[in-house]
């Protein structure tokens, strides 16, 4: 991953997560020369740290067409890549404890309209048949039989290897410090190693996208929240994925389970929270119980990272190659206790590892997949708000459509840049 840098590529991509890697693969398959630049390692941050759910169910209605496309692409992904991604259509259930939660699931089902999501409401008896070890009954669930799972630790690496075979040049441990323009449009990126000419640049840097764009005077509305996850030893238990009460689980390819809290993340207050407070008020009002707000060392860490730097200076991306937040054990312990109370089979589950990732969130929790109008040749694919792993293949296809001026595979309007700016 450290070959000599090319003098020029058609498209440069910042970010080695699923969005950047799949966009690179899509563009290479369309005949463009692509260079992908990652400050750390492939899938080193949220793309390798997420739950591994691939779901249509529960999506914002604006995302549903994109997710339907993504599921179709996931189905053929192993064959396309010639490698295993762990994709399995296991079914996903959103368990409901009471009639109020069932009404909420029914409301989402109505919002999905005529989209073929394949979701349906099921009774408490049907939940018990899906989870025969359940000891605390649920009122019912929203269930989608063909929703799926995949292995973050396998999938993005497999996508990157296939992209290299298609001609993509991947450079890890190679941060992009900024870009330059000629006649008002994209002309070069400046990496820590050298400059590379390009006709277009895709910023798919996840949580880092805002800081990169800010250096060029472009304000991207984005914040980060810490989501904690853990995995267990191999265990003979449910094959479906489900969330209910305070827990969420999915079967892993290694026989164990990935476990997390159903909906609780931590918002570490940083200077950006205060700078963007008014833009994010609607999101906080919509789901105030979904976050635990804290202030601590992350405020100091973020305050010390530069917002402006010269292109011949070390950038923040070189100072923090991989963002590796500490898991919040109190949240994980709460989730595990709830899961064991409902499904005693998990009393046997030995916890092998705990970790956390930084989810990048937009004010409406819908990503930006769009050109940035002020600079021709600049594109943004970021702000996936915890949905990026599952929706990644469809998002990359749409991004490639926009770059190559192909008729968009789905309506790009909900993901446009200027809805915030």
N, C-alpha and C positions, 0 to 999 in steps of 0.2 A: 504493500500500500504506500510505498515511498518512491515511486519512479520519478524521473525528471518531470518538472511541470511543463505542459505544452505552452507554446507561444500564444495559441489562440484556440478557443472552442466556440461552437455555435451558442451553447447555453452553459452557463455556470450555475451550480446549485450549492447553496449553503445548507448543510444539515444532513447527517447520516442516520436520521430516523426513518420510519416507514414512509412518510410523505416524500422526503427528499429522494430516497432510494427508489421508490416506485415511480416517481416522476422521471428520474433518470432512465429507468428501464423503458418506460413508455416512449420517451423521446428517442432513445437509441433505436428502438424497434421501428420508429418512423424515419430513420435515416439521418438523424442529427448527431453531430459530435457533442459529447457531454463530458464535463468535468465536475465531479462532486467533491466538495471540500468540507471536511469534518474536523473540528477543533480537537476532538477526543477520539472516541472509537465508535464503530457502527452500533447503533441502538444502545448507546451507553447511558442514555437518560430515559425519558418516559416511554419510548417505544419498546424498551426492553424491560420495563418495570410495571406495566399495566396488568390488569386482571386476565387479559387474554380472551375477553368476550367479543363475539362477532354477532351483533344483534340489530335487527330492524325495530324490535319492540321498544317502546318508550322513547323513541326519537322525537325531537322537535319535528313537527310536520314538514318544515322546510327542508329537513335533511332526508326525509324518507325516500324520495326518488334516487338520491345519491347512494343511500344505503342498499336499496334494492339492486342497483348496479354493482355495488361492492360485493354483495353476497354472490352474485353470478360470477364475478371475477375470482372470488375466493374458491368457488367450487372447482374451477379449473387450474388453480394456482400450482398445485404440486406438479401437474403435467407441464404447465408452462415453464416452470423453473427447472424441472428435472430433479427436484429435491423435495424433501419432506418439510412441511410447515406446521404439522400437527393439526391441520384443519379437520374438524369433525362436526357434523350437524347433529348435535346432541339434544337440542331443545332447551329452552330457557323459560323459567316460571318466575313471575313476580308474585310472591305470596301476599295475601291480604289477611290481616288479623280481624277485620270487622267490616261492616257494611259501608262505612265511610270510605275505607280504602278501596273496596270493590267499586264504589261509585266513581272514585278517581280513575281506576283502570278503565271503566266503561267510558268515561269522558275522553280518555286518550284514544280509545278505539274509535270513537265517533270522529275525533279530530283527524284520524288517518284517512278518513273519507273512502274513496274508491281505490286507493293504493293497495296492491295485492301483498299485504304484509303477512297474511297467514296467521294472524293472532286471533285468539278467542278467549272468552271468559269461561273458566271451569269451576265446578263446585268443590266444596270441601272434601266430598267423597272422592272426587277425581284426583285432588291433591294427594290424598292418602294413598291412592293406587300408584301415583308416581313416586311417592316417598313412603314406602311401607314401614320404615322404622320411625316415622314421626310419632311423638308421644303427646305433643300439644297441638290440638287441631287448629286449622286455619279456616276462615270463612270461605275461601276460594282463591283464585289466582287469575292473572292474565298470563296466558301460555302461548308460546310460539314454537311449534314442533320443529321447524326447520332453521331456527336460529342456532348459532354455532359457537365453537371455541377454536382457538389456535394457540400455538406456543410462541410467545414473544421471543424467547431465547433461541428459537430455531428460525422463525419466519423471516425476520429482517435480514439476518445473515445469509439465508438462502436467496433472498431477493437481490442482495448486493452481489453475491457470487454470480448469479445469472446475468446481472447488469454488466459485470466485467466481461463476461463471455460475449455479450452483445456489443462490446467496444467502449463502454463507459470507463473513464479513467477516475479512479477513486483515490483520494489523498486523505488519509487519516493523520491525526496529530498535525494538522495544517489549518490554522485559523485564517479566516478572511477578515482583515482589519477594516476594509471599507471598499468603496468603488469610486471610479472616476467617470465623467461623461465627456462627450464631444458633441458640439452643436446641440446640447440639451438632452441627448439620449445616451443610454448605457454604452460604455466603450471598454472599460477594464475593471477587473477586481484586483485588489492589492492584498495578497496573502502574506503571511509571515516569512515566506520563502522568496517570493518574486511576484511580479505583476503578470496577469494573464488577460489577454484581450478576449472579449466576448460580445456577442450581439444581444444577449439577454441574460438576466440574473434572476433566479428564483430563490427567495429567502424562505427557507423552510426550517428555521432554527428553533422551533418550539418556544420555550420560555425566553430564549435569548433574542428573539426577533425584534422585540421592542427596543432593546438597548442598541442593537446594530443599526436599526433605522433612525433612532434618535440621534446618533452620531452625525447623520446627514440631514438633520432638521425635519425628519418625517415622524409625526406623532402617531403611533399605533396604540389603540386602546386595548391594553392587555395587562392582566395581573396573574399571579401564580398562587396555587394552593397545593399543600403537601398531602398526598394520599398514601396511606400506609397499607402494606400487604404482607402476607406470610405464606409459607408453604409447609406441607406436612410430609411425613413418611408415606410409603405406599399403604393403601387402606382399601378394603373391599366395601364400597359404599355406593351412593347414588351416581348414576351416569349422567343425569341431566344437570344443568347449571341452574341455580336458583338464588333468590334473595328474599329475605323475609325478616320481620322484626329488626334486629340490628346486625344481621349477618348476610354474607354473600359467599358462595362457593362455586367452584367448578372443578371437575376431574382433570387431572394433568396426564400428559402422555407417559410420565414415569410412574403412574399408578397412585401418586399422592393427590393432594388437593391444593389449589390456590384459594386462600381465604382472605376476606376483607370485611370492613364494616359496610353495611348496605348503602349509606349515603353520607357518612360523616368524614370531612376533611378538615385540615387545619389551615387557617389563613394567618401566616406570619406577617405582622405589620411591617412594612418597609416604607421608605420615602415615596415610592410610587403609589402606594395606597392613598396617601394624602394628596398627591398630585392629581389623581384620577377619581377622587371620592365621588364627585357628582355624577360621573358617567356610570358608575357601578351601583348607585343607590337602588335602581329598579331591580337589579339581580339580587341584592341583599334583602329587599322587601319580599321578593317572590319566595325565597328559600332561606329565611334567617336561621332555621334550626339545622341547616346542612353544613354549617361551619363552626368551628371553635376558633375564636380569634385570640391570638397571643402576641406578645411583644417580647423579643429576646435578642439573642446574638445575631440573628439573621438581619435585623435592622441595621446593625453596625456593619456587617459584612457587605450588604448591598450599598450602604452609604459610602463605603470606601472604594467601591468599584467605579471607575471613571465613566462619565457620561459623554465626554469629549476626549479625543486623543488624536495625535498626528498619525499619518499613515506609515511613518517610519518609526513609530513607538510601539512598545509592547501593549497589546490591547487587553481588555478584561477577559477575552475569550482564551487567551494564553495563560492568564493567571488562574483560571478555573476551568481546567480541561473537561472535567466531568462534574456536574452538579449532583451531589450525593447526599440528600437530606437524611437526617436521622428518622427512623420510624417512630411513630407516637405509640408507645407500648400500651398506654392506658386505653386507647381506642381499640387496639387489637385484642387486648384482654377482654374488654367489654363484648366485642364481637364473638370471640371464642366461647365465652361463658353462655351467651345467648344461643349460639349454635348447638352446644352440648345439651342445653336444657330442652331444645326441641328435637334434636336427633342424637340420642345417646351413643350411636355408633362412633361419633367423633370424640368420645371420651378416650378412645384408643389412639387418637391421632397425636403423634409426637411432632412438635413443631421443630422443623429443621433450620429454618431461616426466616428472618424478618427484614424488610427493606422498605424504602419509600421512594416516591418519585414526585417531581414537580409538574403539576398539570397547568398548562397555560390557558387562561380563560378570557373570553371577550365579554362585553357587557350583556349581550343577548345569548351567550353560550353557543353560538353558531360560528363556524370558522370563516375566515377570509380566504377565498380562493379566487384571485383576481389580479389583473394588472393594477399598478399604482399609477394613476393618471398623470401625475406631475412629472414623471420621468419615463418616457418611452423605453421599453426594454426591461423595466423593473416589474417583477411579479412577486406576490406574497401568497404563501400557503401556510397559514399558521392560525393559532387561536382555536384549536380543535376541542378544547374544554373537556378533555377526558374521553373523547369519542374517536380519536385519531387512528387507533390501531384497527378497529373494525372497519371504519369508513375509508381507510387509507388507499386501497386500490382504486376505488371510484373517484376519490378526490384527485389522485394523481392522473387519472385518465382525463378528468375535466381540465386540470391544469395544462396537460399536454395539448388538449383541444384548443385552449385559448392561445397558447404559444404558437401553434402551427396554423392558426386561423381556420381550423376545421369546425364544421357545424357541431356545437356542443352536444355531448352525449346526454346531458341533463341541463335544465334551465340554470344558468349561472347567476341569475338575478339575486337570489337570496344571499349569495356569498360575496357580493361586490364590495370593494374597498370603501367606496364613498358612502355607504350607509352609516358609517361612523364619522367620516371626514368630508 
